[in-house]
């Protein structure tokens, strides 16, 4: 004899099951809608671009010794040029991943006067040089004893990259790996500003 409970489910139990399913579907749908709205509000912006109290302010001065030769690099010597300052270290995985993009950016915009500077933070100079031996060179790097300049720029973790316009004003900060696309999007408008002499 077949159990009646198996062939004729209780209406109350069925209603509860349907209610739980519909509730779960509704909650999932609401979550997906909120996710789409959140992502949509960020569409067109690079999540690596982050806020910094330095943005819109004069860039802190930089006067640091070169990593691989005598002499020092000074930010003041590059007035009128767009300057990209990248804080990096040989032990940093993200720095390794972004290095080709930085080299390509330096090569692409060199003729337009864009200056790219690498600042080691903190790293053993021998390890920094070994990093460049392995991955290549295309712009100057300097050493930052005691991380003094990194502190002035508010560097929290590396890699971090700052874009400075031709008037010495910080215009953007990229936290994490830079890409040539992200850098180009920041550089091109600043080159137009330099060309017109506007701010």
C-alpha positions in Angstrom: 0.0 0.0 0.0 1.4 3.4 -1.0 1.6 6.0 1.7 -0.8 8.9 1.0 1.7 11.4 2.3 4.1 10.6 -0.6 1.5 10.9 -3.4 -0.5 13.8 -2.0 1.8 16.4 -0.4 0.3 18.6 2.2 -0.8 22.0 0.8 0.8 23.8 3.7 4.2 22.2 3.2 4.1 22.9 -0.5 3.2 26.5 0.1 6.1 26.9 2.5 8.5 25.4 0.0 7.3 27.7 -2.8 7.5 30.7 -0.4 11.2 29.8 0.5 12.1 29.4 -3.2 10.4 32.7 -4.2 12.1 34.5 -1.4 15.5 33.1 -2.3 15.0 34.1 -6.0 13.9 37.6 -4.9 16.9 38.1 -2.6 19.2 36.9 -5.3 17.6 39.2 -7.9 17.9 42.1 -5.6 21.6 41.4 -5.0 22.3 41.2 -8.7 20.4 44.4 -9.3 22.4 46.2 -6.6 25.6 44.7 -8.1 24.7 46.0 -11.6 23.9 49.5 -10.3 27.1 49.6 -8.3 29.2 48.5 -11.2 27.3 50.8 -13.6 28.1 53.8 -11.4 31.8 53.0 -11.8 31.7 52.2 -15.5 34.3 54.2 -17.4 36.6 54.8 -14.3 39.7 52.8 -13.6 39.4 51.3 -10.1 43.2 51.7 -9.7 42.8 55.5 -9.7 42.4 56.4 -6.1 41.9 59.5 -4.0 44.9 61.2 -2.4 45.2 64.5 -0.5 48.0 65.4 -2.9 45.7 65.5 -5.9 45.4 69.1 -7.0 48.3 70.1 -4.8 51.9 70.9 -5.7 54.0 67.7 -5.8 56.4 67.2 -2.9 59.9 67.9 -3.9 62.1 65.1 -5.0 65.9 65.2 -4.9 67.4 61.7 -4.8 70.5 60.0 -5.9 70.4 57.8 -9.0 70.3 54.1 -8.4 73.0 53.2 -11.0 75.1 56.3 -11.5 76.6 59.3 -9.8 74.5 62.4 -9.4 70.9 63.1 -8.3 67.5 63.5 -9.9 65.5 66.7 -9.1 61.8 67.3 -9.8 62.5 71.0 -10.2 64.7 70.2 -13.2 61.6 68.9 -15.1 59.3 71.9 -14.8 57.1 72.1 -17.8 57.1 68.4 -18.3 54.6 65.7 -17.4 56.3 63.5 -14.8 55.3 60.0 -13.8 56.7 58.9 -10.4 56.5 55.2 -9.7 57.4 53.7 -6.3 58.6 50.1 -6.7 60.8 47.4 -5.2 62.5 44.2 -6.5 60.4 42.0 -4.2 57.1 43.4 -5.3 55.1 41.1 -7.5 52.9 43.9 -8.8 56.0 45.9 -9.7 57.2 43.0 -11.8 53.8 42.7 -13.6 53.6 46.4 -14.5 57.2 46.8 -15.6 56.6 46.2 -19.3 53.8 48.7 -19.3 56.0 51.3 -17.7 58.7 50.7 -20.2 56.2 51.0 -23.1 54.8 54.2 -21.6 58.2 55.8 -21.2 59.1 54.9 -24.8 55.8 56.0 -26.2 55.8 59.5 -24.7 59.5 60.2 -24.5 59.4 62.5 -27.6 56.5 64.5 -26.1 58.8 65.3 -23.1 57.1 62.9 -20.6 59.5 61.9 -17.8 59.1 58.6 -16.0 61.0 58.1 -12.7 61.2 55.0 -10.6 61.7 55.4 -6.8 62.8 52.2 -5.0 60.8 51.7 -1.7 62.5 50.3 0.3 64.9 47.9 -1.4 68.5 46.8 -1.4 70.2 48.6 -4.3 71.8 45.4 -5.5 68.4 43.7 -5.7 66.9 46.7 -7.5 69.7 46.5 -10.1 69.2 42.8 -10.5 65.5 43.4 -11.1 66.4 45.9 -13.9 69.0 43.5 -15.3 66.3 40.9 -15.6 63.4 43.0 -16.8 65.0 45.9 -18.6 65.6 49.6 -18.4 63.9 52.5 -20.0 63.9 55.3 -17.5 65.8 56.5 -14.5 65.5 55.0 -11.0 66.6 56.6 -7.8 67.0 55.4 -4.2 65.0 56.8 -1.3 67.0 56.3 1.9 64.7 56.1 4.9 61.7 56.3 2.5 61.6 60.0 3.1 60.0 60.9 -0.2 57.7 57.9 -0.1 56.3 59.2 3.2 55.9 62.7 1.8 53.8 61.2 -1.1 51.8 59.1 1.4 52.8 55.8 -0.2 50.9 53.0 1.6 51.8 50.0 -0.5 53.6 49.4 -3.7 53.4 49.7 -6.6 52.0 53.3 -6.5 52.3 55.8 -9.3 51.7 59.6 -9.3 51.1 61.7 -12.3 52.3 65.3 -12.1 51.4 67.9 -14.7 53.7 70.4 -16.3 53.0 72.9 -13.6 54.1 70.6 -10.8 50.6 69.7 -9.6 49.7 66.1 -8.7 46.8 65.1 -11.0 46.3 61.4 -10.3 47.4 58.5 -8.2 47.3 54.8 -9.4 47.4 52.2 -6.6 48.5 48.8 -7.7 49.8 47.8 -11.1 49.8 50.6 -13.7 48.9 49.8 -17.3 49.8 51.7 -20.4 46.0 52.3 -21.0 45.5 53.8 -17.5 48.7 55.9 -17.8 47.8 57.1 -21.4 44.4 58.2 -20.2 46.0 60.5 -17.7 49.0 61.6 -19.8 47.3 62.7 -23.0 45.0 65.4 -21.4 48.0 66.8 -19.5 50.1 67.0 -22.7 47.3 69.1 -24.2 47.3 71.3 -21.2 51.1 71.8 -21.5 50.7 72.6 -25.2 48.1 75.3 -24.6 49.8 76.7 -21.5 46.6 76.3 -19.5 46.1 74.7 -16.1 
